[in-house]
Amino acid sequence: MDLGSTALWTRVNALESPWMLDDITQLVSEIGHRLDVVMVPKVEGPWDIHYVDRLLAQLEAKAGLERPILIHAILETSLGVTNLEDIATASPRMQGMSFGPADLAASRRMKTTRVGGGHPGYRVVEDPDPDNPDAPRASAQQDPWHYSIARMVDACTAAGILPFYGPFGDIKDVLGCETQFRAAFLLGCVGAWSLHPAQIDIAKKVFSPDPAEVAFAKKVIEAIPDGAGVHMIDGKMQDDATWKQCRVMVDLAELLAAKDPELAEAYGFTGAPA
């Protein structure tokens, strides 16, 4: 199978599984020359990464592989979230992390049976009207995963690896899926899992920056090539910090445009991206 530039990943059993050792041994010995990333579930600390790192090194040497297989950690326990900064820097093999909300909810003893997304009971309510305390009070549903995802993004970006959002379980709720994916994207995640073909187009749309945002970011970079000074562009202040924000958007757009002709056209790139 010719995968082109697409990386080949595989998810093995968790480290406490009696089949995990067989998983990795067979994979590395038989397709290690094609395998790019091994996803390890329920990583709880750097010690788990150290074990997989050493095991991969031994199997790679035995198989005569010429490049290292990378490790992707799945955060699915409260202990894993507690140690995520140390996990992110546990090995030069670390490729990134994914957020596993279902197992994490069970580990935390959260009172939900949902896989990702919000919950109607997790919300805030405005203060009562002192002149009419029995009047209806506005309320808004909150995101129970915001803190943990933000920590994962910080740990990953600090270590130079990639953060991903995990699965969204309600296949019918395409709006809820898109909203959760977009929140993860805005926080800094670079992708998400899909559990059903219906979620693939949602993820592709959400994790590709909006063409209008890219157009404005390009305008800022063209007006301030070196990012120096303070400028007013379309009524908005732009300085070194905002220039860097725009650079993030344009760099991502260029990366996507190189793989997708439709996005290249939407982003206004002609020929090879600069």
C-alpha positions as CSV (number, residue, x, y, z in Angstrom):
1,M,0.0,0.0,0.0
2,D,1.4,3.4,-1.0
3,L,0.5,5.9,1.7
4,G,2.3,8.7,0.1
5,S,3.2,11.4,2.7
6,T,0.5,10.0,5.1
7,A,2.0,8.6,8.3
8,L,1.1,5.1,9.5
9,W,0.1,4.9,13.1
10,T,-1.1,2.0,15.2
11,R,-2.7,1.8,18.7
12,V,-1.6,-1.1,20.8
13,N,-3.1,-2.5,24.0
14,A,-2.5,-0.7,27.2
15,L,0.6,-1.5,29.2
16,E,-1.2,-3.6,31.8
17,S,-2.5,-5.9,29.0
18,P,-0.9,-9.3,28.6
19,W,-1.0,-8.8,24.8
20,M,0.8,-5.5,24.7
21,L,4.2,-7.0,24.4
22,D,3.1,-9.3,21.6
23,D,1.5,-6.3,19.9
24,I,4.7,-4.3,19.7
25,T,7.0,-7.2,19.1
26,Q,5.0,-8.3,16.0
27,L,4.5,-4.8,14.7
28,V,8.1,-3.8,14.8
29,S,9.5,-7.1,13.5
30,E,7.0,-7.3,10.6
31,I,6.2,-3.7,9.6
32,G,8.6,-1.6,11.6
33,H,10.1,-0.2,8.4
34,R,6.7,1.2,7.5
35,L,5.4,2.2,11.0
36,D,5.8,5.8,12.0
37,V,4.0,6.1,15.4
38,V,2.8,3.8,18.2
39,M,-0.1,5.0,20.2
40,V,0.1,3.9,23.9
41,P,-3.2,4.0,25.8
42,K,-3.6,5.0,29.5
43,V,-0.1,6.4,29.9
44,E,0.2,7.4,33.6
45,G,3.7,8.7,33.9
46,P,7.2,9.1,32.3
47,W,8.0,5.5,33.5
48,D,5.5,4.2,30.9
49,I,7.2,6.1,28.1
50,H,10.7,5.0,29.3
51,Y,9.5,1.3,29.1
52,V,8.1,1.7,25.6
53,D,11.2,3.7,24.5
54,R,13.6,1.0,25.6
55,L,11.5,-1.8,24.2
56,L,11.3,-0.1,20.8
57,A,15.0,0.5,20.8
58,Q,15.7,-3.2,21.4
59,L,13.2,-4.4,18.8
60,E,14.4,-1.8,16.2
61,A,18.0,-3.0,16.6
62,K,17.0,-6.6,16.2
63,A,15.0,-5.8,13.1
64,G,17.7,-3.6,11.6
65,L,15.6,-0.6,11.3
66,E,17.3,2.7,10.3
67,R,14.9,5.2,11.8
68,P,13.1,5.4,15.2
69,I,9.4,4.7,15.7
70,L,7.7,7.6,17.5
71,I,5.4,7.3,20.6
72,H,2.0,9.0,21.0
73,A,0.6,9.0,24.5
74,I,-3.1,8.8,25.2
75,L,-4.2,10.6,28.4
76,E,-7.0,8.6,29.9
77,T,-6.4,8.6,33.7
78,S,-6.2,11.3,36.4
79,L,-2.7,10.2,37.2
80,G,-1.7,10.7,33.5
81,V,-3.1,14.2,33.5
82,T,-1.3,14.9,36.8
83,N,2.0,13.9,35.2
84,L,1.5,15.1,31.6
85,E,4.3,17.6,31.7
86,D,6.8,14.8,32.6
87,I,5.2,12.5,30.0
88,A,5.7,15.1,27.3
89,T,9.4,15.3,27.9
90,A,10.0,11.6,28.8
91,S,11.7,10.6,25.5
92,P,12.9,12.1,22.2
93,R,10.5,9.7,20.6
94,M,7.5,11.6,21.8
95,Q,5.3,12.6,18.8
96,G,2.3,13.9,20.7
97,M,-0.6,13.3,23.0
98,S,-4.3,12.6,22.6
99,F,-7.1,13.3,25.1
100,G,-9.2,10.3,26.1
101,P,-12.3,11.7,27.8
102,A,-14.3,8.4,28.4
103,D,-11.6,6.5,30.4
104,L,-10.6,9.8,32.1
105,A,-14.1,10.4,33.2
106,A,-14.2,6.9,34.8
107,S,-10.8,7.4,36.4
108,R,-12.0,10.7,37.9
109,R,-15.3,9.2,39.1
110,M,-17.1,11.9,37.0
111,K,-20.9,11.3,36.9
112,T,-21.4,11.1,33.2
113,T,-21.8,8.3,30.6
114,R,-20.9,10.6,27.7
115,V,-17.7,10.3,25.5
116,G,-16.4,13.9,25.4
117,G,-18.4,17.0,24.9
118,G,-20.4,18.9,27.5
119,H,-23.1,17.9,30.0
120,P,-26.4,19.7,30.7
121,G,-25.7,19.5,34.4
122,Y,-22.3,21.2,34.2
123,R,-23.3,24.8,34.0
124,V,-23.3,28.2,35.7
125,V,-26.4,30.3,36.6
126,E,-26.7,34.1,37.0
127,D,-27.4,35.6,40.4
128,P,-31.1,36.0,41.4
129,D,-32.8,39.3,40.7
130,P,-33.0,41.0,44.1
131,D,-36.3,42.6,43.1
132,N,-37.8,39.3,41.8
133,P,-35.9,36.4,43.4
134,D,-38.3,33.8,41.8
135,A,-37.8,35.1,38.3
136,P,-36.1,32.7,35.8
137,R,-32.3,33.0,35.8
138,A,-30.1,32.7,32.7
139,S,-27.8,29.7,32.7
140,A,-25.1,28.4,30.4
141,Q,-23.6,25.0,29.9
142,Q,-19.8,24.8,30.6
143,D,-17.0,22.7,29.1
144,P,-15.8,20.1,31.8
145,W,-12.7,19.3,29.7
146,H,-11.3,22.9,29.2
147,Y,-8.8,22.8,32.0
148,S,-7.3,19.4,31.1
149,I,-7.1,20.1,27.4
150,A,-5.4,23.4,28.0
151,R,-2.8,21.7,30.3
152,M,-2.2,19.1,27.6
153,V,-1.7,21.8,24.9
154,D,0.7,23.7,27.2
155,A,2.7,20.6,28.0
156,C,2.9,19.5,24.3
157,T,3.8,22.9,22.9
158,A,6.4,23.4,25.6
159,A,8.0,20.1,24.7
160,G,7.7,20.6,20.9
161,I,5.2,17.8,20.4
162,L,1.6,17.8,19.1
163,P,-1.7,17.8,21.1
164,F,-4.8,16.1,19.7
165,Y,-8.4,16.0,21.0
166,G,-9.8,12.5,21.3
167,P,-13.2,11.0,20.4
168,F,-16.7,12.6,20.5
169,G,-19.1,9.8,21.1
170,D,-22.5,11.1,20.1
171,I,-22.4,10.4,16.4
172,K,-25.8,12.0,15.7
173,D,-24.8,15.3,17.4
174,V,-22.8,16.8,14.5
175,L,-23.2,20.3,15.9
176,G,-21.9,19.2,19.4
177,C,-19.0,17.4,17.7
178,E,-18.1,20.5,15.7
179,T,-18.3,22.7,18.7
180,Q,-16.1,20.5,20.8
181,F,-13.6,20.1,18.0
182,R,-13.5,23.8,17.4
183,A,-12.9,24.6,21.1
184,A,-9.9,22.2,21.0
185,F,-8.6,23.7,17.8
186,L,-8.8,27.2,19.2
187,L,-7.0,26.1,22.3
188,G,-4.1,24.7,20.2
189,C,-4.9,21.1,19.3
190,V,-3.8,20.1,15.8
191,G,-6.4,17.4,15.2
192,A,-9.0,15.1,16.7
193,W,-10.1,11.5,16.5
194,S,-13.1,10.4,14.4
195,L,-15.3,7.6,15.5
196,H,-17.5,7.6,12.4
197,P,-17.1,8.8,8.7
198,A,-19.6,11.6,9.5
199,Q,-17.0,13.2,11.7
200,I,-14.1,13.2,9.2
201,D,-15.4,16.2,7.2
202,I,-16.2,18.0,10.5
203,A,-12.6,17.6,11.6
204,K,-11.2,18.6,8.3
205,K,-13.3,21.8,8.3
206,V,-12.7,22.7,11.9
207,F,-8.9,22.0,11.9
208,S,-8.4,24.1,8.8
209,P,-8.3,27.8,9.6
210,D,-11.0,30.0,8.2
211,P,-10.0,31.6,4.9
212,A,-11.0,35.1,6.1
213,E,-8.8,34.7,9.2
214,V,-5.9,33.6,6.9
215,A,-6.5,36.5,4.6
216,F,-6.2,39.0,7.5
217,A,-3.2,37.2,8.9
218,K,-1.5,37.4,5.4
219,K,-2.4,41.1,5.3
220,V,-0.6,41.7,8.6
221,I,2.5,39.8,7.6
222,E,2.7,41.6,4.3
223,A,2.3,45.0,6.0
224,I,4.9,44.2,8.7
225,P,7.4,41.7,7.2
226,D,9.7,41.7,10.2
227,G,7.0,42.0,12.9
228,A,8.6,45.1,14.3
229,G,6.9,48.1,15.7
230,V,3.2,48.9,16.5
231,H,0.8,49.3,13.6
232,M,-2.9,49.9,13.1
233,I,-4.4,47.6,10.4
234,D,-8.2,47.6,9.8
235,G,-8.6,49.4,13.1
236,K,-6.8,46.8,15.0
237,M,-3.5,47.2,16.8
238,Q,-0.8,44.9,15.6
239,D,2.6,44.4,17.2
240,D,5.2,41.6,17.6
241,A,2.8,39.4,19.6
242,T,-0.1,39.6,17.1
243,W,2.4,39.2,14.2
244,K,3.4,35.8,15.8
245,Q,-0.3,34.9,16.0
246,C,-0.7,35.7,12.4
247,R,2.4,33.6,11.6
248,V,0.8,30.6,13.2
249,M,-2.3,30.9,11.0
250,V,-0.4,31.4,7.8
251,D,2.1,28.6,8.5
252,L,-0.8,26.2,9.1
253,A,-2.6,27.4,6.0
254,E,0.6,26.9,3.9
255,L,1.0,23.4,5.3
256,L,-2.6,22.5,4.4
257,A,-2.5,24.2,1.1
258,A,0.5,22.0,0.0
259,K,-1.7,18.9,0.5
260,D,-5.2,20.2,-0.5
261,P,-5.7,22.1,-3.8
262,E,-9.1,23.3,-2.7
263,L,-7.7,24.9,0.5
264,A,-4.8,26.4,-1.5
265,E,-7.4,28.2,-3.7
266,A,-9.4,29.2,-0.7
267,Y,-6.4,30.6,1.0
268,G,-5.2,32.5,-2.1
269,F,-2.0,30.6,-2.6
270,T,-0.9,30.3,-6.2
271,G,1.8,27.8,-7.1
272,A,3.9,26.6,-4.2
273,P,3.2,28.3,-0.8
274,A,5.9,30.8,0.2
